[in-house]
Amino acid sequence: MILQPYPIGVQTFEKIRKDNCLYIDKTQYIRQMMEDNLYYVFLARPRRFGKSLFTSTLEAYFEGKKELFEGLEISKWEKEWKKYPVIHLDMSTAKSLNEQELGYELNKKLTIYERIYGRDEIDIDYKQRLEGLITRAYGQTGKEVVVLIDEYDAPLLKTAHDSNGFNSIRNIMRNFYSPLKSCDKYLKFVYITGITKFSQLSIFSELNNLNNISMDEKYAAICGITQEELETQMSEHIDFFAKSKNESRESIIEKLKHNYDGYHFTWPSADIYNPFSLMNSFQKQNFSQYWFESGTPSVLLNILPQYEVKPTDIGEIRLSLDDFNVALENAESYHPLLYQSGYLTIKDYVKELEEYVLDIPNKEVRIGLIKSLVSSYISVGKLATNNIVRKMSACLMNEDIDGMLKLVQNFLLTVPKCNNTKYEGHWQQVLYIIFSMLGELVEVEVRTSTGQIDMVMYGKKANYIFEIKLDSSAESAINQIESKQYGDRFALSNLPLVKVGINFDSKRNTIGEWTIK
């Protein structure tokens, strides 16, 4: 079976089509925008989610490259294929730059188009040059101009929580983008993408007609891959994957869903897969944390410690829209950053309360986040951590919980002692981190009719209840599980229930004893 190659790392629509790479057809959304009469559009999506590819698709469409769209949805609708002048500014090359470096980068971008449309000697600053480009492109072609700005927020992200640095970079970018309002009569279409939502006032101060489609139900699947797209446009790829793994088609789909699905950018919404991870998984015929391993934004790792975020804090949480869909520079918690960056997603909506339920999208993100926070609780090398996780996974597969806890006990003896270990909550966080890295779903403080279970791990072969004590006894932990009848919560589960009482020894800085029933 000969399959189309996967366009991993390729963000140019024309190259994908000419090289006959796999392309998930999103051109119906171009038609939707035109039918909705959208002229100024903003879309926020996490990194590596297909924003740049769709921007490139718009570029080819407005340049009238009909031949690239043969067989795609838009070809059934578009008959004229008019050609417009397009100014495409990719701001992803302006990450982590100081004011002077940003100036050089903007100069380079403008010069590319000034070679085509010229430059007036009275156009000095970046605002004047962009305005001049738009008016000359209109004058020379007689056609309205299309402006595409991809990753508009790239220059701003590093300084998002540094007021001095942010203000200086913001002022440069606000001045640069300002002609998008004054040149309205020369513009056909403006499309702006980014990861985060900075306040419209701070960046696009006069662009009050900007349509933010980021949470518009009609455009929920404009980026990413839906279940339907996976099972239709990638059907042969699923079969090939299943054959190579000697597994059923259904088994492969289930694993892909568990690892990479679960994103929702509004509610209701179809389940959406991370396209970068999905393509990598098919190409490598394996399951790993491809999106997270491709680079964790430094802004994430820099900001989370400021909020003293515990690993168990990042999970199911109920918020109003104003709590997480806010301008990043005005955020009062870490939730807007995690949501807009793709580490939390919408899982439900309670209409009566106008309340959204946010949670980690899938296994890939859960493990990646835990690994990024592990150094705050377990200060050992990555190699040692990976080794213990592999050995523990083998024990869990064999339902050898005793062997798994022996590994944890010995592992913690190698960890340098840290502060704040004299309370049960610290050890709850430690176990949560270790068990989460096994890839299983772990919950803490699980409510029952009689109290709260310290920790539950939902395994493939059994469910595990953990009660944690410090400088007490494992037997007292087991007694609490049974006296409060915690197991009743799982009465309807088809899986066996394993009860585990654990006592930590603060002097030895590890597990002292455990009891399993």
RODO-2510 file (C-alpha; in nm, 4 decimals, decimal comma):
residues 517
     n   res          X          Y          Z
     1     m     0,0000     0,0000     0,0000
     2     i     0,1455     0,3379    -0,1068
     3     l     0,0257     0,6193     0,1177
     4     q     0,0568     0,9937     0,0741
     5     p     0,3514     1,1328     0,2733
     6     y     0,2783     1,3208     0,5950
     7     p     0,3512     1,6952     0,5768
     8     i     0,5136     1,7146     0,9208
     9     g     0,6732     2,0551     0,9630
    10     v     0,5404     2,1755     0,6255
    11     q     0,3139     2,4776     0,6626
    12     t     0,2887     2,5847     0,2979
    13     f    -0,0316     2,4785     0,1261
    14     e     0,1197     2,5023    -0,2219
    15     k     0,4103     2,2724    -0,1328
    16     i     0,1786     2,0147     0,0259
    17     r    -0,0433     2,0046    -0,2813
    18     k     0,2394     1,9966    -0,5353
    19     d     0,4230     1,7236    -0,3433
    20     n     0,0983     1,5233    -0,3129
    21     c     0,1238     1,5120     0,0660
    22     l    -0,1709     1,4223     0,2868
    23     y    -0,3955     1,7270     0,3235
    24     i    -0,7006     1,7305     0,5494
    25     d    -0,9471     1,9438     0,3548
    26     k    -1,0385     2,2582     0,5481
    27     t    -1,1307     2,4719     0,2473
    28     q    -1,5010     2,4648     0,3373
    29     y    -1,4161     2,7211     0,6039
    30     i    -1,2963     2,9670     0,3394
    31     r    -1,6387     2,9432     0,1770
    32     q    -1,8008     2,9859     0,5199
    33     m    -1,6070     3,3070     0,5812
    34     m    -1,7022     3,4470     0,2433
    35     e    -2,0695     3,3577     0,2918
    36     d    -2,0621     3,5140     0,6402
    37     n    -1,9173     3,8322     0,4852
    38     l    -1,6231     3,8342     0,7249
    39     y    -1,3625     4,0939     0,6381
    40     y    -1,1533     4,1204     0,9558
    41     v    -1,0993     3,7814     1,1252
    42     f    -0,9056     3,6730     1,4340
    43     l    -0,8373     3,3091     1,5295
    44     a    -0,6556     3,1832     1,8393
    45     r    -0,5361     2,8224     1,8560
    46     p    -0,2481     2,6415     2,0324
    47     r     0,0887     2,6024     1,8617
    48     r     0,1288     2,3388     1,5904
    49     f    -0,2451     2,3149     1,5424
    50     g    -0,2593     2,4111     1,1750
    51     k    -0,2990     2,7908     1,1996
    52     s    -0,0098     2,8597     0,9653
    53     l    -0,1249     2,6005     0,7116
    54     f    -0,4724     2,7503     0,6959
    55     t    -0,3197     3,0975     0,6592
    56     s    -0,1135     2,9654     0,3680
    57     t    -0,4296     2,8092     0,2218
    58     l    -0,5980     3,1506     0,2314
    59     e    -0,2944     3,3009     0,0593
    60     a    -0,3188     3,0525    -0,2295
    61     y    -0,6950     3,1069    -0,2545
    62     f    -0,6747     3,4850    -0,2764
    63     e    -0,3886     3,4582    -0,5266
    64     g    -0,6311     3,2678    -0,7489
    65     k    -0,4275     2,9460    -0,7691
    66     k    -0,7203     2,7363    -0,8840
    67     e    -0,5088     2,4355    -0,9836
    68     l    -0,4012     2,3775    -0,6210
    69     f    -0,7616     2,3337    -0,5081
    70     e    -0,8733     2,0698    -0,7562
    71     g    -1,0787     1,8019    -0,5815
    72     l    -1,1158     2,0070    -0,2622
    73     e    -1,4435     2,1322    -0,1181
    74     i    -1,3910     2,4953    -0,2230
    75     s    -1,3643     2,3955    -0,5903
    76     k    -1,7326     2,2984    -0,5888
    77     w    -1,8285     2,6527    -0,4920
    78     e    -1,5735     2,8999    -0,6275
    79     k    -1,6168     2,9798    -0,9978
    80     e    -1,4350     3,3108    -1,0487
    81     w    -1,0958     3,2584    -0,8789
    82     k    -1,0078     3,6273    -0,8742
    83     k    -0,6489     3,7205    -0,7991
    84     y    -0,5789     3,9766    -0,5264
    85     p    -0,2511     4,1243    -0,4005
    86     v    -0,1580     3,9442    -0,0764
    87     i     0,0683     4,0677     0,2025
    88     h     0,1513     3,7705     0,4261
    89     l     0,3415     3,8526     0,7446
    90     d     0,4641     3,5518     0,9447
    91     m     0,5517     3,6885     1,2884
    92     s     0,6764     3,3547     1,4230
    93     t     1,0261     3,4652     1,3180
    94     a     1,0043     3,7528     1,5658
    95     k     1,0022     3,5461     1,8856
    96     s     1,2134     3,6479     2,1852
    97     l     1,3553     3,9602     2,0193
    98     n     1,4454     4,2864     2,1876
    99     e     1,3274     4,6197     2,0466
   100     q     1,6209     4,6618     1,8103
   101     e     1,6059     4,3047     1,6814
   102     l     1,2300     4,3338     1,6311
   103     g     1,2926     4,6457     1,4248
   104     y     1,5332     4,4558     1,1993
   105     e     1,2798     4,1759     1,1548
   106     l     0,9942     4,4107     1,0636
   107     n     1,2228     4,5895     0,8201
   108     k     1,3072     4,2601     0,6512
   109     k     0,9399     4,1636     0,6121
   110     l     0,8399     4,4999     0,4677
   111     t     1,1361     4,5091     0,2297
   112     i     1,0219     4,1838     0,0636
   113     y     0,6954     4,3465    -0,0470
   114     e     0,8534     4,6870    -0,1166
   115     r     1,0597     4,5137    -0,3857
   116     i     0,7289     4,4309    -0,5536
   117     y     0,5266     4,7468    -0,4944
   118     g     0,7997     5,0035    -0,4251
   119     r     0,8569     5,2440    -0,1383
   120     d     0,7874     5,6153    -0,1102
   121     e     1,0741     5,8170     0,0337
   122     i     0,8381     5,9826     0,2810
   123     d     0,7504     5,6440     0,4316
   124     i     0,9894     5,6261     0,7263
   125     d     0,8532     5,4304     1,0198
   126     y     0,6948     5,0847     1,0059
   127     k     0,3396     5,2184     1,0201
   128     q     0,3964     5,4467     0,7229
   129     r     0,5694     5,1741     0,5239
   130     l     0,2901     4,9198     0,5767
   131     e     0,0289     5,1816     0,4918
   132     g     0,2258     5,2747     0,1810
   133     l     0,2508     4,9118     0,0739
   134     i    -0,1250     4,8617     0,1014
   135     t    -0,2138     5,1766    -0,0923
   136     r     0,0439     5,1143    -0,3681
   137     a    -0,0591     4,7477    -0,4052
   138     y    -0,4179     4,8667    -0,4480
   139     g    -0,3180     5,1429    -0,6911
   140     q    -0,0932     4,9250    -0,9050
   141     t    -0,3293     4,6251    -0,9346
   142     g    -0,6678     4,7898    -0,9104
   143     k    -0,7631     4,5145    -0,6652
   144     e    -0,8310     4,5316    -0,2935
   145     v    -0,5484     4,3969    -0,0780
   146     v    -0,5497     4,0860     0,1422
   147     v    -0,3419     4,1056     0,4629
   148     l    -0,2582     3,7835     0,6465
   149     i    -0,0799     3,8077     0,9825
   150     d     0,0233     3,4724     1,1264
   151     e     0,1318     3,4349     1,4926
   152     y     0,0741     3,8047     1,5619
   153     d     0,1585     3,7513     1,9302
   154     a     0,4986     3,5853     1,8833
   155     p     0,6943     3,9041     1,9683
   156     l     0,4832     3,9534     2,2827
   157     l     0,4738     3,6127     2,4506
   158     k     0,8132     3,6200     2,6205
   159     t     0,7361     3,9522     2,7887
   160     a     0,3702     3,8811     2,8746
   161     h     0,4351     3,9051     3,2513
   162     d     0,7119     4,1664     3,2352
   163     s     0,5260     4,4973     3,2267
   164     n     0,8244     4,7063     3,1140
   165     g     0,9340     4,4757     2,8359
   166     f     0,5760     4,4019     2,7319
   167     n     0,4793     4,7686     2,7037
   168     s     0,7717     4,8567     2,4785
   169     i     0,7180     4,5624     2,2426
   170     r     0,3411     4,6166     2,2484
   171     n     0,3785     4,9808     2,1452
   172     i     0,5938     4,8834     1,8467
   173     m     0,3442     4,6217     1,7315
   174     r     0,0399     4,8428     1,7939
   175     n     0,1939     5,1150     1,5806
   176     f     0,2879     4,8622     1,3108
   177     y    -0,0644     4,7140     1,2857
   178     s    -0,2512     5,0480     1,3012
   179     p    -0,2869     5,0931     0,9181
   180     l    -0,5258     4,7970     0,9138
   181     k    -0,7924     5,0444     1,0258
   182     s    -0,6920     5,3520     0,8272
   183     c    -0,6576     5,1521     0,5037
   184     d    -1,0016     4,9934     0,5326
   185     k    -1,1176     5,1103     0,1862
   186     y    -0,8178     4,9404     0,0210
   187     l    -0,8575     4,6056     0,1960
   188     k    -1,0433     4,2945     0,0785
   189     f    -0,9761     4,0669     0,3756
   190     v    -0,7663     4,0686     0,6928
   191     y    -0,6881     3,7459     0,8790
   192     i    -0,4915     3,7394     1,2056
   193     t    -0,3850     3,4318     1,4039
   194     g    -0,2157     3,3807     1,7378
   195     i    -0,1833     3,1474     2,0319
   196     t    -0,3062     3,3845     2,2994
   197     k    -0,5618     3,6559     2,3274
   198     f    -0,4070     3,9897     2,4132
   199     s    -0,6576     4,2685     2,4633
   200     q    -0,7789     4,4225     2,1413
   201     l    -0,7249     4,7632     2,2919
   202     s    -0,3566     4,7016     2,3563
   203     i    -0,2632     4,5685     2,0096
   204     f    -0,5337     4,6527     1,7572
   205     s    -0,6418     4,9728     1,9267
   206     e    -0,8652     5,0985     1,6446
   207     l    -0,9688     4,7717     1,4804
   208     n    -1,3124     4,7575     1,6414
   209     n    -1,4635     4,5452     1,3633
   210     l    -1,2390     4,2440     1,4223
   211     n    -1,4427     3,9210     1,4231
   212     n    -1,3010     3,6784     1,6796
   213     i    -1,4041     3,3307     1,5575
   214     s    -1,1941     3,1443     1,8173
   215     m    -1,5049     3,0250     2,0065
   216     d    -1,7506     3,0349     1,7166
   217     e    -1,9241     2,6970     1,6868
   218     k    -1,9220     2,7138     1,3048
   219     y    -1,5412     2,7384     1,3041
   220     a    -1,4687     2,5018     1,5936
   221     a    -1,2857     2,2517     1,3688
   222     i    -1,1085     2,4996     1,1395
   223     c    -0,7790     2,3691     1,2822
   224     g    -0,7034     2,0204     1,4107
   225     i    -0,8560     1,6937     1,2884
   226     t    -1,2032     1,5676     1,3786
   227     q    -1,3025     1,2057     1,4334
   228     e    -1,4907     1,2088     1,1033
   229     e    -1,1902     1,3480     0,9156
   230     l    -0,9660     1,0868     1,0769
   231     e    -1,1873     0,7941     0,9823
   232     t    -1,2592     0,9130     0,6265
   233     q    -0,9664     1,1156     0,4919
   234     m    -0,7119     0,9024     0,6824
   235     s    -0,8916     0,5681     0,6598
   236     e    -0,6191     0,3902     0,4605
   237     h    -0,3575     0,5252     0,6983
   238     i    -0,5428     0,3744     0,9952
   239     d    -0,5576     0,0349     0,8235
   240     f    -0,1848     0,0477     0,7451
   241     f    -0,1052     0,1459     1,1055
   242     a    -0,3190    -0,1398     1,2382
   243     k    -0,1540    -0,3922     1,0070
   244     s     0,1968    -0,2790     1,1053
   245     k     0,1082    -0,3178     1,4749
   246     n    -0,0828    -0,6416     1,4221
   247     e    -0,3818    -0,4838     1,5930
   248     s    -0,7391    -0,4182     1,4923
   249     r    -0,8479    -0,0929     1,3312
   250     e    -1,0693    -0,0258     1,6340
   251     s    -0,7750    -0,0726     1,8726
   252     i    -0,5597     0,1812     1,6852
   253     i    -0,8423     0,4366     1,6752
   254     e    -0,8970     0,3931     2,0495
   255     k    -0,5277     0,4516     2,1249
   256     l    -0,5097     0,7550     1,8956
   257     k    -0,8165     0,8974     2,0659
   258     h    -0,6807     0,8340     2,4151
   259     n    -0,3485     0,9987     2,3337
   260     y    -0,4277     1,2889     2,1010
   261     d    -0,8027     1,3630     2,0954
   262     g    -1,0203     1,5593     2,3365
   263     y    -0,9793     1,9249     2,2356
   264     h    -1,2817     2,1554     2,2266
   265     f    -1,2491     2,5282     2,1596
   266     t    -1,6155     2,6009     2,2166
   267     w    -1,9209     2,4066     2,3320
   268     p    -2,0795     2,2151     2,1733
   269     s    -1,7953     2,0991     1,9521
   270     a    -1,6763     1,7853     1,7791
   271     d    -1,3796     1,6133     1,9425
   272     i    -1,0614     1,7467     1,7842
   273     y    -0,7250     1,5738     1,7549
   274     n    -0,3890     1,7477     1,7756
   275     p    -0,2797     1,7298     1,4074
   276     f     0,0944     1,7476     1,4776
   277     s     0,0895     1,4503     1,7156
   278     l    -0,1515     1,2557     1,4977
   279     m     0,0668     1,2904     1,1860
   280     n     0,3802     1,2009     1,3824
   281     s     0,2119     0,8961     1,5311
   282     f     0,1148     0,7696     1,1841
   283     q     0,4578     0,8397     1,0375
   284     k     0,6489     0,6750     1,3218
   285     q     0,3882     0,4033     1,3763
   286     n     0,4083     0,4629     1,7494
   287     f     0,2501     0,6571     2,0360
   288     s     0,4514     0,9235     2,2162
   289     q     0,4292     1,2825     2,3432
   290     y     0,5163     1,4422     2,0077
   291     w     0,3495     1,7805     2,0628
   292     f     0,4937     1,8302     2,4090
   293     e     0,8384     1,7056     2,3058
   294     s     0,8455     1,9527     2,0155
   295     g     0,8940     2,2323     2,2647
   296     t     0,7295     2,3558     2,5829
   297     p     0,6890     2,7347     2,5670
   298     s     0,9243     2,9015     2,8118
   299     v     0,6430     3,1374     2,9108
   300     l     0,4561     2,8361     3,0510
   301     l     0,7451     2,7150     3,2664
   302     n     0,8234     3,0695     3,3792
   303     i     0,4709     3,1635     3,4804
   304     l     0,3390     2,8467     3,6482
   305     p     0,5853     2,8695     3,9415
   306     q     0,4689     3,2277     4,0030
   307     y     0,1246     3,0931     4,0852
   308     e     0,2695     2,8087     4,2991
   309     v     0,0773     2,5589     4,0900
   310     k     0,0631     2,2060     4,2291
   311     p     0,0427     1,9157     3,9823
   312     t    -0,2959     1,8147     4,1235
   313     d    -0,4293     2,1684     4,0640
   314     i    -0,4111     2,1216     3,6879
   315     g    -0,7209     1,9228     3,6150
   316     e    -1,0968     1,9471     3,6157
   317     i    -1,2024     2,2972     3,7120
   318     r    -1,5220     2,4966     3,6677
   319     l    -1,4902     2,8553     3,5481
   320     s    -1,6916     3,1317     3,3886
   321     l    -1,5878     3,2469     3,0426
   322     d    -1,4329     3,5617     3,1874
   323     d    -1,2057     3,3496     3,4060
   324     f    -1,0132     3,1881     3,1185
   325     n    -1,0980     3,3618     2,7900
   326     v    -0,9339     3,6891     2,8857
   327     a    -0,6429     3,8947     2,7619
   328     l    -0,3255     3,7296     2,8846
   329     e    -0,1719     4,0485     3,0216
   330     n    -0,4807     4,0957     3,2417
   331     a    -0,4971     3,7367     3,3683
   332     e    -0,5358     3,6902     3,7434
   333     s    -0,4641     3,3157     3,7390
   334     y    -0,2777     3,0595     3,5308
   335     h    -0,5955     2,9252     3,3684
   336     p    -0,6032     3,1629     3,0671
   337     l    -0,2436     3,0724     2,9811
   338     l    -0,3053     2,6969     3,0073
   339     y    -0,6299     2,7159     2,8107
   340     q    -0,5054     2,9397     2,5316
   341     s    -0,1834     2,7374     2,5028
   342     g    -0,3733     2,4080     2,4708
   343     y    -0,2876     2,2486     2,8054
   344     l    -0,6458     2,2800     2,9248
   345     t    -0,9524     2,2528     2,7043
   346     i    -1,3297     2,2766     2,7334
   347     k    -1,4849     1,9469     2,8389
   348     d    -1,8404     2,0542     2,9235
   349     y    -2,0685     2,3542     2,9656
   350     v    -2,3434     2,4048     3,2218
   351     k    -2,5812     2,6438     3,0511
   352     e    -2,7899     2,7257     3,3593
   353     l    -2,4793     2,8450     3,5467
   354     e    -2,2911     2,9750     3,2410
   355     e    -2,0074     2,7587     3,3688
   356     y    -1,7393     2,5847     3,1626
   357     v    -1,5604     2,2695     3,2741
   358     l    -1,1915     2,2769     3,1773
   359     d    -0,9625     1,9767     3,1934
   360     i    -0,6445     1,8329     3,0423
   361     p    -0,7283     1,7214     2,6851
   362     n    -0,5637     1,3792     2,6693
   363     k    -0,2909     1,1440     2,7846
   364     e    -0,0148     1,3153     2,5852
   365     v    -0,0707     1,6538     2,7484
   366     r    -0,1219     1,5057     3,0959
   367     i     0,2103     1,3214     3,0922
   368     g     0,3919     1,6157     2,9342
   369     l     0,2655     1,8593     3,1951
   370     i     0,3563     1,6267     3,4802
   371     k     0,7079     1,5846     3,3427
   372     s     0,7495     1,9612     3,3218
   373     l     0,6531     1,9994     3,6884
   374     v     0,8379     1,6952     3,8231
   375     s     1,1528     1,8860     3,9200
   376     s     0,9528     2,0867     4,1746
   377     y     0,8923     1,7696     4,3774
   378     i     1,1478     1,5105     4,2647
   379     s     1,4922     1,6555     4,1965
   380     v     1,6540     1,3671     4,0102
   381     g     1,7748     1,3249     3,6562
   382     k     1,5498     1,2542     3,3599
   383     l     1,7208     0,9211     3,2929
   384     a     1,6558     0,7903     3,6455
   385     t     1,2948     0,9054     3,6320
   386     n     1,2347     0,7403     3,2934
   387     n     1,3922     0,4142     3,4147
   388     i     1,1709     0,3917     3,7221
   389     v     0,8606     0,4736     3,5179
   390     r     0,9339     0,1910     3,2714
   391     k     0,9840    -0,0611     3,5527
   392     m     0,6709     0,0529     3,7334
   393     s     0,4688     0,0281     3,4118
   394     a     0,5788    -0,3337     3,3756
   395     c     0,4648    -0,4081     3,7335
   396     l     0,1295    -0,2416     3,6745
   397     m     0,0737    -0,4412     3,3548
   398     n     0,1294    -0,7573     3,5601
   399     e    -0,0922    -0,6268     3,8418
   400     d     0,2089    -0,6414     4,0757
   401     i     0,1275    -0,3447     4,2992
   402     d     0,3591    -0,4729     4,5717
   403     g     0,6518    -0,4702     4,3289
   404     m     0,5509    -0,1257     4,2017
   405     l     0,5506     0,0222     4,5512
   406     k     0,8905    -0,1351     4,6283
   407     l     1,0264     0,0471     4,3239
   408     v     0,8746     0,3740     4,4485
   409     q     1,0190     0,3169     4,7954
   410     n     1,3716     0,2571     4,6639
   411     f     1,3437     0,5409     4,4125
   412     l     1,2495     0,7966     4,6779
   413     l     1,5525     0,6934     4,8841
   414     t     1,7700     0,8275     4,6007
   415     v     1,5917     1,1637     4,5916
   416     p     1,7589     1,4503     4,7821
   417     k     1,5499     1,5601     5,0768
   418     c     1,3580     1,8818     5,0203
   419     n     1,1561     2,1200     5,2367
   420     n     0,7841     2,0847     5,3118
   421     t     0,7870     1,7055     5,3482
   422     k     0,6294     1,7044     5,6947
   423     y     0,2703     1,6910     5,5736
   424     e     0,0663     1,4333     5,3858
   425     g    -0,0129     1,6717     5,1013
   426     h     0,3477     1,6718     4,9818
   427     w     0,3540     1,2941     4,9489
   428     q     0,0176     1,2984     4,7791
   429     q     0,1707     1,5265     4,5140
   430     v     0,4751     1,2994     4,4801
   431     l     0,2629     0,9873     4,4250
   432     y     0,0356     1,1769     4,1870
   433     i     0,3352     1,2759     3,9731
   434     i     0,4842     0,9260     3,9675
   435     f     0,1561     0,7473     3,8949
   436     s     0,0547     1,0030     3,6299
   437     m     0,3777     0,9415     3,4411
   438     l     0,2648     0,5804     3,4015
   439     g     0,0036     0,7112     3,1606
   440     e    -0,2953     0,6159     3,3749
   441     l    -0,5704     0,8548     3,4798
   442     v    -0,5113     0,9627     3,8389
   443     e    -0,7440     1,1727     4,0548
   444     v    -0,6971     1,3127     4,4045
   445     e    -0,9489     1,4045     4,6727
   446     v    -1,2196     1,1956     4,5070
   447     r    -1,5509     1,2640     4,6786
   448     t    -1,7703     0,9862     4,8170
   449     s    -2,0864     0,9935     5,0291
   450     t    -1,8739     0,9447     5,3419
   451     g    -1,5597     1,1461     5,2732
   452     q    -1,2769     1,1982     5,0242
   453     i    -1,0375     0,9367     4,8892
   454     d    -0,6775     1,0589     4,8856
   455     m    -0,6070     0,9170     4,5409
   456     v    -0,7611     0,6928     4,2753
   457     m    -0,5776     0,5403     3,9799
   458     y    -0,7950     0,4087     3,6986
   459     g    -0,5961     0,1242     3,5453
   460     k    -0,6742    -0,0911     3,2439
   461     k    -0,7193    -0,4046     3,4551
   462     a    -0,8345    -0,2622     3,7899
   463     n    -0,9177     0,0519     3,9814
   464     y    -0,6880     0,1403     4,2726
   465     i    -0,7822     0,3327     4,5875
   466     f    -0,4895     0,4873     4,7781
   467     e    -0,5134     0,6264     5,1293
   468     i    -0,1998     0,8092     5,2465
   469     k    -0,0713     0,8528     5,6007
   470     l     0,2430     1,0167     5,7398
   471     d     0,4304     0,8722     6,0385
   472     s     0,1308     0,6563     6,1243
   473     s     0,0564     0,3088     5,9854
   474     a    -0,0569     0,1459     5,6639
   475     e    -0,3157    -0,0475     5,8596
   476     s    -0,4841     0,2721     5,9754
   477     a    -0,4999     0,3834     5,6117
   478     i    -0,6675     0,0575     5,5070
   479     n    -0,9060     0,0816     5,8005
   480     q    -1,0128     0,4273     5,6844
   481     i    -1,0841     0,2982     5,3327
   482     e    -1,2999     0,0191     5,4685
   483     s    -1,4705     0,1985     5,7583
   484     k    -1,5788     0,4801     5,5298
   485     q    -1,6744     0,2310     5,2578
   486     y    -1,4856     0,4188     4,9863
   487     g    -1,5163     0,1151     4,7617
   488     d    -1,8931     0,1658     4,7259
   489     r    -1,8244     0,4487     4,4831
   490     f    -1,6997     0,1901     4,2328
   491     a    -1,9790    -0,0637     4,2786
   492     l    -2,0947    -0,0260     3,9187
   493     s    -1,7477    -0,0620     3,7694
   494     n    -1,6742    -0,3793     3,5780
   495     l    -1,3123    -0,3756     3,6962
   496     p    -1,1727    -0,5264     4,0179
   497     l    -1,1048    -0,2851     4,3038
   498     v    -0,7699    -0,2791     4,4828
   499     k    -0,7359    -0,0959     4,8166
   500     v    -0,3900     0,0320     4,9111
   501     g    -0,2918     0,1876     5,2428
   502     i     0,0428     0,3693     5,2412
   503     n     0,2372     0,5173     5,5327
   504     f     0,5245     0,7549     5,4604
   505     d     0,8228     0,7779     5,6941
   506     s     0,9335     1,1421     5,7213
   507     k     1,2706     1,0459     5,8721
   508     r     1,3624     0,8135     5,5856
   509     n     1,1915     1,0411     5,3295
   510     t     1,0174     0,7518     5,1569
   511     i     0,7380     0,4981     5,1943
   512     g     0,7651     0,3229     5,5301
   513     e     0,5087     0,0466     5,4756
   514     w     0,2007    -0,0416     5,2750
   515     t    -0,0918    -0,2805     5,2872
   516     i    -0,2832    -0,4089     4,9842
   517     k    -0,6321    -0,5621     4,9871
***
